[in-house]
Amino acid sequence: MAISLALYNQCRTILLKCPEFSSTEQLRSVFVTPELRIFLNGLPDCVSASDRVTQTIAYLLPLRLIDKRFVFPVFLSILRDNRDHNDELHGQLKELVAAVDEAVLDSLTVPVIIVAMNHTQAKELFSEEIFANPSVTLEERDRFRQLREMLPKAESVDIASHYGPQRESWKPFFHGNTEISQVIRSVVDHINQTNRLPSSLPALIPEFLSDEFFSDDKSIRRPVLNRLSSAGGVLVIDAVSLFHPLVSHRIASSAVSGIRRVAILVVSPIDAGTLPVNLLVDAVLNRRMETTLARFEEDLDRFCEVGAGNLTAIRRWLFTILPDAAAGVRSDRPNPTNLSLFRQSAAREPQGIQQAFYGGGVVR
């Protein structure tokens, strides 16, 4: 869940008044209820009450119970109920619970993990410095060299420049001036404006947890994995970054790709839309079916697909769309457009290069 800075500061001020934060032992005593017991081992072990409050809020905010309720409001409610109704702190906690509950109703936080290299990792990959690491195999080096030969103009383009200090700074190759975080936020804004605002639904808020996911500190990484397992999220994967051994090892060891609740998008470095035949098709569509192209490119309408390049893409689109189309026929009214996160990035099927990602490392 996401809360405003003002509400966050209010939480800190009131929780600092609670004696439960005076020691780790006292804080742990709150987590004896059946609902909170499973989160006991993840509690921070801090020296000061101030750090304990800060880290506990950070730990609890993303977590959900099995019934999808957020853990943080439940925790606040227990602190409130542990006090006499005449206690001033009880009244303050009661107001705080109401404010946090309202924040939950007004927004829906979506965990987003960007599986991409940072700039340092990109430089060590394309210089092949990483392959001097004794833990990296020759097979991984050879697979990367195969990829590099397939990338267009690999020798003349500074590929590492597509990667920034944070993983969210990665700029997909086919749109080199736009960071992936900007792409995601723009799509979410579109969803909120066209789908959620008219229906008074909670606003979607992307929460980027890439640094935590890739952290070497298990106490930081574990809550993210637990949250993805229980509540789901979105994984956006830069296919080139999968050739960096440390990145690929982390994603493999997390086993997050097998979690059905997690939506996964793998972004190819090659935009099939730039192939001559597809450019020609777009030109004809623009002249003869301008509305179709607008639905596809501007509205991100999932009921309008352009560029399905193989049988798998056709079958996946039909499998997704036909049940909703049938529902629209049964109700005798047009089916509403349901926008999908990152639809823009997944519009085209990668051509050829996917063999390097899914063909066991052998490119024929």
Secondary structure as GFF3:
##gff-version 3
##sequence-region A 1 364
A	DSSP	alpha_helix	5	15	.	.	.	ID=ss1
A	DSSP	three_ten_helix	19	21	.	.	.	ID=ss2
A	DSSP	alpha_helix	24	28	.	.	.	ID=ss3
A	DSSP	three_ten_helix	29	32	.	.	.	ID=ss4
A	DSSP	three_ten_helix	37	42	.	.	.	ID=ss5
A	DSSP	alpha_helix	49	60	.	.	.	ID=ss6
A	DSSP	alpha_helix	71	81	.	.	.	ID=ss7
A	DSSP	alpha_helix	88	106	.	.	.	ID=ss8
A	DSSP	beta_strand	107	115	.	.	.	ID=ss9
A	DSSP	alpha_helix	119	126	.	.	.	ID=ss10
A	DSSP	three_ten_helix	129	132	.	.	.	ID=ss11
A	DSSP	alpha_helix	138	150	.	.	.	ID=ss12
A	DSSP	three_ten_helix	159	162	.	.	.	ID=ss13
A	DSSP	three_ten_helix	167	169	.	.	.	ID=ss14
A	DSSP	three_ten_helix	173	175	.	.	.	ID=ss15
A	DSSP	alpha_helix	180	191	.	.	.	ID=ss16
A	DSSP	pi_helix	192	196	.	.	.	ID=ss17
A	DSSP	beta_strand	203	208	.	.	.	ID=ss18
A	DSSP	alpha_helix	210	213	.	.	.	ID=ss19
A	DSSP	alpha_helix	218	231	.	.	.	ID=ss20
A	DSSP	beta_strand	233	238	.	.	.	ID=ss21
A	DSSP	three_ten_helix	239	243	.	.	.	ID=ss22
A	DSSP	alpha_helix	245	254	.	.	.	ID=ss23
A	DSSP	three_ten_helix	256	258	.	.	.	ID=ss24
A	DSSP	beta_strand	262	267	.	.	.	ID=ss25
A	DSSP	three_ten_helix	272	274	.	.	.	ID=ss26
A	DSSP	alpha_helix	276	288	.	.	.	ID=ss27
A	DSSP	alpha_helix	290	297	.	.	.	ID=ss28
A	DSSP	alpha_helix	311	330	.	.	.	ID=ss29
A	DSSP	alpha_helix	354	358	.	.	.	ID=ss30
###
